Amino acid sequence: MTEQALQIVRERLPDYVAAVTTKSKGGFWVCPLCGSGTGKNKSGAFKVQDEKWRCFACGRGGDVLDLLGEIEGLQGFRDQVRRAEELFRIDGSMTAGAAPVRSESKPEPVFISPETMQASFNHYDQNNFALWLVKVFGEEKALELAFAYGLGTAKHWPGACVFWQIDEAWRVRRGKVMLYNSETGGRVKEPGNMVAGVHWLLGMRERNPEPCLFGLHLAAADWSKPVAVVESEKSAIIGAGFVPEFIWTATGGSGSLNRSILEPLQGRRIVLFPDLGAFDKWSEKSAKWPGVEVSPMLERRASAEDRAAGLDVADYLLREHFSTAN
């Protein structure tokens, strides 16, 4: 297996984890090795970040090859690679008929119905994120952005919003429910991490289609502009409000950037805007992806305090906006 093929396989760690384990009632991954789902602090014991995993209950960790070796009893790197060649195609997708040991066949993915999504397009006066957008942009512009990105309102937590992943064929792949502070625009993280997947809430947690970029439907509808890719959905919406020269999209997290998620944008100019602290990772990942460039803007402007806070492009746009307004 070439180094390029190995890299592609490593990037599919989240897919492999989803194939070999499930989530606990709290929404955390259950460790497929020791069976632990929740740590002592009531957060997840089994963590996946970028191309690495770690269980804080049993102490084991590594990349997708290490997890494959642990699950299937393959101790040598050569045996792990040989099994990975059976399990994964060169493009990194999982091979039919080569399901991992200890996993059942994965149910057919289910797209979220347009009716379910459309039912969330209301009650913006009870949507903390929408209320904060009004404070930043005014009501008219805030509603324009909300409608463009399909921002929804959720009942799961009072004040919660829904970010829908709508693909290039206008299929609703996933929905992410999140809670924000209506005054500051910051995420609410107490008493826990207030994030939930719509498939999980609907009792279909094993039937997620492959993820797509948040805002992909907008990029597919307008080929006249380059595409900006950021980490968070919030940053994409803020970017669209302040810098309309780009179509703004989001991966949904630093570790979710991979080549497959950018495939619908082939032939486009794509500019990545990683958060502070993720520049090297995104640069290394995208080095051989044609048409993709990584903006060094934040790296050039960041102070030590900015780096410690892990600011993103939206933080800088908002800082400039409010400093000018004052």
C-alpha positions in Angstrom: 0.0 0.0 0.0 1.4 3.4 -1.0 1.8 6.2 1.5 -1.0 8.1 -0.3 -3.3 5.1 0.1 -2.4 4.8 3.7 -3.2 8.4 4.3 -6.6 8.0 2.7 -7.4 5.0 4.9 -6.3 6.9 8.0 -8.7 9.7 7.1 -11.6 7.2 7.2 -11.2 6.5 10.9 -14.6 8.0 11.8 -16.3 5.6 9.3 -14.5 2.6 10.7 -15.4 3.6 14.2 -19.1 3.9 13.2 -18.9 0.4 11.7 -17.4 -1.4 14.7 -19.2 0.3 17.6 -22.2 2.3 18.7 -23.0 5.2 20.9 -24.2 5.2 24.5 -27.4 6.7 25.7 -25.4 9.9 26.3 -24.5 10.1 22.7 -20.8 9.1 23.2 -18.9 6.4 21.4 -18.6 3.1 23.2 -15.1 1.8 23.2 -15.1 -1.3 21.0 -12.2 -2.8 23.0 -13.3 -2.4 26.7 -17.0 -1.5 26.3 -16.8 1.8 28.2 -19.0 4.6 27.0 -18.9 7.3 29.6 -15.9 8.5 31.6 -16.0 9.6 35.3 -16.7 13.2 34.3 -19.8 12.1 32.4 -18.1 12.8 29.1 -17.2 10.3 26.4 -14.4 7.8 27.3 -13.7 7.0 23.6 -12.5 10.0 21.6 -11.8 10.4 17.9 -9.9 13.5 16.8 -8.5 14.0 13.3 -6.9 10.6 12.4 -6.3 9.4 16.0 -8.5 7.7 18.6 -8.0 7.1 22.3 -10.0 5.4 25.1 -9.5 7.2 28.4 -11.0 4.1 30.2 -8.6 1.4 29.0 -5.8 3.7 27.9 -5.4 2.3 24.4 -5.2 4.6 21.3 -3.6 5.1 17.9 -4.7 5.4 14.3 -7.2 3.3 12.3 -4.6 0.6 11.7 -4.0 0.2 15.4 -7.8 0.0 16.1 -8.1 -2.6 13.3 -5.3 -4.6 14.8 -6.8 -4.5 18.3 -10.2 -5.6 17.1 -9.1 -8.3 14.8 -6.0 -9.5 16.8 -3.5 -8.4 14.2 -0.3 -7.5 16.0 2.1 -6.7 13.0 1.9 -3.6 10.9 2.2 -5.7 7.7 -0.9 -7.8 8.7 -2.8 -4.7 9.6 -2.0 -3.2 6.2 -3.0 -6.4 4.4 -6.3 -6.4 6.2 -6.8 -2.7 5.5 -6.3 -3.5 1.8 -9.2 -6.0 2.0 -11.4 -3.6 4.0 -10.8 -0.4 2.2 -10.6 0.6 -1.5 -7.7 2.8 -2.6 -10.0 5.8 -2.5 -10.7 5.1 1.2 -14.2 3.9 1.0 -15.3 0.7 2.7 -15.4 -2.4 0.5 -18.6 -4.3 0.2 -18.3 -7.9 1.4 -15.3 -7.1 3.6 -17.1 -6.0 6.7 -15.0 -5.8 9.9 -15.0 -8.7 12.3 -17.4 -8.0 15.2 -19.6 -5.7 13.2 -23.0 -6.4 11.8 -23.9 -5.3 8.3 -24.6 -1.6 8.3 -28.2 -0.6 7.7 -29.1 1.3 4.5 -28.6 5.1 5.1 -31.7 7.2 5.4 -31.8 10.8 4.2 -33.8 13.2 6.3 -37.1 14.1 4.6 -37.6 17.6 3.3 -40.7 17.9 5.4 -38.8 17.3 8.6 -36.3 20.0 7.6 -38.9 22.4 6.5 -40.8 22.0 9.8 -37.8 23.5 11.6 -38.0 26.8 9.5 -39.9 28.7 12.1 -39.9 30.1 15.6 -36.7 32.1 15.0 -37.8 34.3 18.0 -37.0 31.2 20.1 -33.8 30.3 18.4 -30.8 31.7 20.3 -28.4 31.6 17.3 -30.9 33.3 15.0 -31.5 36.0 17.7 -27.7 36.6 17.9 -27.5 36.9 14.1 -30.1 39.7 14.3 -27.8 41.5 16.8 -24.9 41.2 14.4 -26.5 41.8 11.0 -30.0 43.2 11.6 -33.2 41.3 11.1 -33.3 41.5 7.2 -29.8 40.2 6.6 -30.0 37.7 9.4 -33.2 36.1 7.9 -31.6 36.1 4.5 -28.6 34.1 5.8 -30.9 31.8 7.8 -33.0 31.0 4.8 -30.0 30.5 2.5 -28.4 28.0 4.8 -31.6 26.4 5.9 -31.1 27.3 9.6 -33.7 25.4 11.7 -35.1 25.7 15.2 -35.0 22.6 17.4 -37.1 21.7 20.5 -34.5 19.4 22.0 -33.2 22.2 24.2 -35.0 25.5 24.6 -33.3 28.0 22.2 -31.5 25.3 20.1 -30.8 25.6 16.4 -30.3 23.0 13.6 -27.6 23.1 11.0 -28.7 20.9 8.1 -26.3 19.3 5.7 -27.9 19.7 2.2 -25.9 18.1 -0.6 -25.5 19.1 -4.3 -28.7 17.1 -5.2 -30.6 18.9 -2.4 -30.8 15.8 -0.3 -30.7 16.4 3.5 -27.9 14.2 4.7 -27.6 15.1 8.3 -28.7 17.6 10.9 -26.8 18.9 13.9 -28.7 20.4 16.8 -26.6 22.9 18.8 -27.3 25.4 21.6 -25.8 28.9 21.5 -25.9 31.9 23.9 -28.2 34.5 22.3 -26.2 37.4 23.8 -22.6 36.4 23.0 -23.1 33.9 20.1 -20.9 31.5 22.0 -21.7 27.8 22.3 -23.4 26.6 25.5 -21.3 23.9 27.0 -22.8 23.4 30.4 -24.1 21.2 31.9 -22.7 19.2 29.0 -21.7 19.4 25.3 -25.0 20.6 23.9 -24.7 19.0 20.4 -26.9 16.2 19.1 -27.4 14.5 15.7 -30.9 14.5 14.2 -30.6 10.9 13.1 -29.8 10.0 16.7 -32.7 12.0 18.0 -35.0 10.3 15.6 -33.8 6.8 16.6 -31.8 6.2 13.4 -28.3 6.7 14.8 -26.9 3.9 12.6 -28.4 5.2 9.4 -26.5 8.4 8.7 -25.6 8.9 5.1 -22.0 10.0 4.4 -21.5 13.7 5.6 -21.2 16.6 3.2 -20.1 20.1 3.5 -22.6 22.4 5.3 -23.6 24.9 2.6 -22.8 22.5 -0.3 -26.1 23.2 -1.9 -25.2 26.9 -2.2 -21.9 26.1 -3.8 -23.6 23.7 -6.3 -26.0 26.4 -7.3 -23.4 29.2 -7.9 -20.3 28.4 -9.9 -19.3 32.0 -10.3 -17.5 32.3 -7.0 -14.7 30.4 -5.3 -15.6 28.2 -2.3 -14.4 29.0 1.2 -14.2 26.0 3.6 -14.1 26.6 7.4 -14.6 24.3 10.4 -17.8 25.4 12.0 -21.2 26.1 10.6 -21.4 29.4 12.6 -18.2 30.6 10.8 -19.6 29.7 7.4 -22.7 31.8 8.0 -20.7 34.7 9.5 -18.3 34.6 6.5 -21.2 34.7 4.1 -22.6 37.8 5.8 -19.3 39.7 5.7 -17.5 38.4 2.7 -20.0 37.5 -0.1 -17.2 37.2 -2.7 -17.0 33.5 -1.5 -19.5 30.7 -1.2 -18.9 29.7 2.5 -19.1 26.1 3.6 -18.1 24.2 6.7 -16.8 20.7 7.4 -18.4 20.6 10.9 -15.1 20.1 12.6 -11.3 20.1 12.1 -11.1 16.3 11.9 -13.9 16.1 9.3 -11.8 17.6 6.5 -10.9 14.9 3.9 -10.7 14.5 0.2 -14.0 12.8 -0.2 -16.0 15.7 1.3 -14.5 18.1 -1.2 -15.2 15.8 -4.3 -18.4 17.6 -5.3 -16.3 20.8 -5.7 -13.9 19.4 -8.2 -12.9 22.0 -10.8 -13.6 24.9 -8.4 -11.1 27.1 -6.7 -11.3 26.1 -3.0 -9.8 28.1 -0.2 -9.4 26.5 3.3 -9.6 28.8 6.3 -8.5 26.6 9.3 -8.9 27.7 12.9 -5.8 28.8 14.6 -3.9 25.7 15.6 -5.2 23.7 12.7 -3.2 25.3 9.9 -0.4 22.7 9.7 -2.8 19.8 9.8 -5.0 21.2 7.0 -2.0 22.2 5.0 -0.5 18.7 5.2 -3.8 17.0 4.4 -4.6 19.2 1.4 -1.0 19.4 -0.1 -1.8 17.1 -3.0 -5.4 18.0 -3.6 -5.8 19.9 -6.9 -7.4 23.3 -6.8 -7.2 23.6 -3.0 -5.3 26.3 -1.2 -4.9 27.1 2.4 -5.3 30.7 3.5 -2.4 31.9 5.8 -4.4 35.0 6.8 -5.1 34.1 10.4 -1.5 32.8 11.0 -0.1 36.1 9.9 -2.4 38.2 12.0 -2.7 36.1 15.2 -1.3 37.3 18.5 -0.2 34.9 21.2 -3.6 35.5 22.9 -5.4 34.7 19.7 -3.5 31.4 19.3 -4.2 30.4 22.9 -7.9 31.0 22.4 -7.9 29.1 19.1 -9.8 31.9 17.2 -11.3 31.3 13.8 -12.0 33.5 10.8 -15.4 34.4 12.1 -13.8 35.8 15.3 -11.7 38.1 13.3 -14.6 39.2 11.0 -16.7 39.9 14.1 -13.9 41.8 15.8 -13.4 44.1 12.8 -17.2 44.6 12.5 -17.7 45.7 16.1 -14.5 47.8 16.2 -15.7 49.7 13.1 -19.2 50.0 14.5 -17.8 51.6 17.7 
